[in-house]
Amino acid sequence: METLKIDDGGDRLSVQLHRPEVRNAIDQQMVDELHEVCADLERNPRVLVLSGTGGVFASGADIAQLRERRRDDALAGINSTLFSRIARLPMPVIAALDGYALGGGAELAFAADFRIGAPSLKIGNPETGLGILPAAGATWRLRELVGEPLAKEILLAGRVLDADEALAARLITEIHPAEDLLPAAHRLADRIARQDPLATRITKSVFHAPPEAHPVIDQLAQGILFESEAKFERMQAFLDRKKKK
């Protein structure tokens, strides 16, 4: 990997975007390498912790490459295909956001299940100022995350949120000093790791199912979990602890 720093922690994979010379701008090579990460996590499901380097998450897509892209590149959905794949990963994705998370960097963050930030965070989608639109998820994910009025202000008027504004909008759930941002992400990963992995995977899948799939999908998923060994072991352990008290 040339654009990513990767640390395999067993129950999680930590991936740092690493193109410091361009503030971690997302180029084709980074997209390709993130697809390799996704393939690994699809084969061996683990929590993914995404972060940047050099005090920046990702300043956006690489403008030099973006300038040269044409209609067929847009129709190929280069970034949107990747971000949708990240959103569909079996286990949760945590984005630790420091400094700039703009344009494609913001859309990558929107694809995560959890977003936490540092005080220096600046997050938004300034694409219309460059004569394009944020076509990798922001036009629909952002409305789901923060509601239509604020989403329109970000998408149509170029508003960039700071950390406090992002927290107030629940776009991020926690603010931590820069030096504690990654440790905080790993504390969250620790909490996820204490849950049953199969139950976590199935719950994430059911959560993202279309509305018309409910309640049937919930009942079918519960039927699978009701037969799992972990259900019996974890519930028996709970009853044993309660009995001791």
C-alpha positions as a printed Julia matrix, in Angstrom:
245×3 Matrix{Float64}:
   0.0     0.0     0.0
   1.36    3.4    -0.98
  -1.53    5.69   -0.03
  -2.64    3.89    3.14
  -1.07    2.91    6.45
  -2.59   -0.31    7.75
  -2.44   -1.92   11.18
  -4.16   -5.27   11.72
  -5.3    -5.43   15.34
  -6.96   -8.84   15.17
 -10.56   -7.86   15.84
 -10.17   -4.59   13.91
  -8.3    -3.1    10.99
  -6.91    0.42   11.36
  -6.46    2.28    8.09
  -4.9     5.73    7.81
  -5.23    7.75    4.6
  -1.68    8.77    3.82
  -1.01   11.29    1.07
   0.28   14.1     3.29
   1.7    16.11    0.38
  -1.89   16.75   -0.85
  -3.69   16.64    2.52
  -4.76   13.02    1.92
  -6.73   13.86   -1.23
  -8.44   10.76   -2.59
  -6.96    9.68   -5.92
  -7.46    6.61   -8.07
  -4.68    4.69   -6.35
  -6.21    5.31   -2.94
  -9.57    4.17   -4.27
  -7.98    0.97   -5.61
  -6.18    0.31   -2.33
  -9.35    0.91   -0.29
 -11.1    -1.65   -2.52
  -8.39   -4.13   -1.49
  -9.11   -3.31    2.15
 -12.82   -3.92    1.57
 -12.14   -7.27   -0.08
 -10.11   -8.32    2.96
 -12.85   -7.22    5.38
 -15.52   -8.99    3.36
 -13.53  -12.23    3.59
 -12.6   -11.76    7.24
 -15.13   -9.39    8.88
 -13.65   -6.99   11.45
 -14.28   -3.46   12.64
 -12.69   -0.83   10.37
 -11.16    2.29   11.95
 -10.55    4.98    9.32
  -8.42    8.05   10.0
  -6.09   10.47    8.28
  -2.5    11.52    8.86
  -0.83   14.86    9.43
  -3.82   16.36   11.21
  -6.11   15.92    8.19
  -8.69   13.24    7.39
  -9.11   13.92    3.67
  -9.25   17.3     1.95
 -11.39   15.9    -0.87
 -10.91   14.16   -4.16
  -7.66   14.83   -6.0
  -8.57   17.93   -8.01
  -5.81   17.36  -10.56
  -7.35   13.99  -11.44
 -10.91   15.25  -11.07
 -10.22   18.06  -13.55
  -9.45   15.49  -16.26
 -12.43   13.21  -15.68
 -15.24   13.21  -18.22
 -18.77   11.87  -18.58
 -17.83    8.18  -18.73
 -15.78    8.55  -15.54
 -18.78   10.06  -13.76
 -21.04    7.26  -14.99
 -18.52    4.7   -13.69
 -19.13    5.97  -10.14
 -15.48    5.71   -9.1
 -15.9     7.09   -5.58
 -19.57    6.28   -5.06
 -18.98    2.57   -5.77
 -16.19    2.48   -3.2
 -18.08    4.4    -0.52
 -21.17    2.21   -0.95
 -18.95   -0.83   -0.56
 -17.5     0.62    2.66
 -21.01    1.34    3.97
 -22.0    -2.29    3.29
 -19.03   -3.86    5.09
 -20.2    -6.62    7.44
 -18.87   -5.05   10.64
 -19.1    -1.41   11.78
 -16.89    1.33   10.35
 -15.55    4.12   12.59
 -14.28    7.37   11.05
 -11.95    9.46   13.23
 -12.03   12.94   11.71
  -9.27   15.48   12.23
  -8.79   18.71   10.32
 -10.34   18.79    6.86
 -13.02   16.3     5.82
 -14.23   17.97    2.66
 -15.84   16.87   -0.59
 -15.02   13.23   -1.18
 -13.43   13.11    2.27
 -16.76   14.1     3.81
 -18.6    11.55    1.67
 -16.21    8.84    2.83
 -16.98    9.85    6.42
 -20.73    9.8     5.71
 -20.4     6.14    4.65
 -19.09    5.18    8.09
 -21.35    3.89   10.87
 -19.7     6.1    13.51
 -18.02    9.48   13.19
 -16.02   11.16   15.95
 -14.0    14.33   15.56
 -11.19   16.53   16.83
 -11.73   20.23   17.64
  -9.99   21.19   14.38
 -12.58   19.39   12.22
 -13.98   21.19    9.17
 -16.53   19.07    7.31
 -18.63   19.91    4.27
 -19.21   19.6     0.55
 -17.97   22.57   -1.49
 -18.38   20.79   -4.84
 -20.85   23.26   -6.38
 -18.14   25.92   -6.06
 -16.06   23.77   -8.43
 -18.87   23.34  -10.94
 -19.82   19.79   -9.97
 -22.03   18.06   -7.41
 -21.12   15.67   -4.58
 -22.08   12.49   -6.41
 -20.58    9.92   -4.03
 -23.36    9.85   -1.45
 -23.71   13.32    0.06
 -26.88   14.23   -1.84
 -28.82   11.5    -0.04
 -26.76   10.33    2.94
 -26.35   13.84    4.34
 -30.1    14.46    4.39
 -30.57   11.24    6.35
 -27.82   12.24    8.79
 -28.61   15.91    9.53
 -32.03   16.6     8.0
 -33.03   18.46    4.85
 -32.57   22.14    5.89
 -28.97   21.8     7.05
 -28.11   19.36    4.26
 -29.27   21.92    1.68
 -27.21   24.66    3.33
 -24.13   22.45    3.12
 -24.78   21.17   -0.4
 -26.24   24.26   -2.07
 -24.63   27.13   -0.16
 -21.22   25.65    0.58
 -21.51   25.75    4.36
 -18.64   24.01    6.15
 -19.3    22.84    9.71
 -16.77   23.04   12.5
 -16.55   20.36   15.18
 -19.08   21.97   17.54
 -21.59   22.5    14.72
 -21.12   18.92   13.51
 -21.7    17.64   17.04
 -24.83   19.76   17.47
 -26.16   18.36   14.19
 -25.26   14.81   15.34
 -23.1    14.41   12.26
 -20.41   13.38   14.73
 -21.14   11.9    18.15
 -18.02   12.86   20.12
 -15.25   15.48   20.15
 -11.8    14.54   21.46
  -8.46   16.35   21.56
  -6.38   15.46   18.51
  -3.99   13.35   20.59
  -6.91   11.32   21.98
  -8.88   10.95   18.76
  -7.52    7.58   17.68
  -7.52    6.17   21.23
 -11.19    7.23   21.46
 -11.91    5.45   18.19
 -10.3     2.31   19.56
 -12.27    2.58   22.81
 -15.41    2.58   20.66
 -14.04   -0.41   18.74
 -13.45   -2.14   22.09
 -17.12   -1.66   22.99
 -18.17   -3.11   19.65
 -15.77   -6.03   20.13
 -17.48   -6.94   23.4
 -20.71   -7.65   21.51
 -21.36  -10.95   19.78
 -19.82  -10.62   16.27
 -22.63  -12.48   14.5
 -25.32  -10.45   16.27
 -23.47   -7.25   15.39
 -23.16   -8.19   11.72
 -26.81   -9.21   11.4
 -28.04   -6.13   13.29
 -26.1    -3.83   10.94
 -27.54   -5.62    7.93
 -31.11   -5.43    9.25
 -30.67   -1.77   10.21
 -29.84   -0.88    6.61
 -32.61   -2.98    5.06
 -35.29   -1.02    3.15
 -38.43   -0.1     5.14
 -40.59   -2.55    3.24
 -38.41   -5.45    4.41
 -39.51   -4.93    8.02
 -40.7    -6.66   10.18
 -40.14   -9.87    8.22
 -36.38   -9.41    7.96
 -36.16   -8.74   11.73
 -37.99  -11.97   12.5
 -35.92  -14.04   10.09
 -32.68  -12.58   11.45
 -33.79  -13.21   15.02
 -34.59  -16.8    14.06
 -30.98  -17.26   12.98
 -29.62  -15.71   16.17
 -31.97  -17.7    18.41
 -30.19  -20.85   17.19
 -26.63  -19.57   17.63
 -24.36  -21.01   20.3
 -23.35  -17.51   21.38
 -26.96  -16.69   22.29
 -27.16  -19.61   24.72
 -23.69  -19.01   26.14
 -24.12  -15.27   26.63
 -27.59  -15.57   28.12
 -26.49  -18.35   30.47
 -23.53  -16.22   31.57
 -25.93  -13.35   32.26
 -28.19  -15.59   34.34
 -25.2   -16.98   36.25
 -23.96  -13.48   37.08
 -27.43  -12.46   38.2
 -27.72  -15.54   40.4
 -24.38  -14.78   42.09
 -25.54  -11.26   42.92
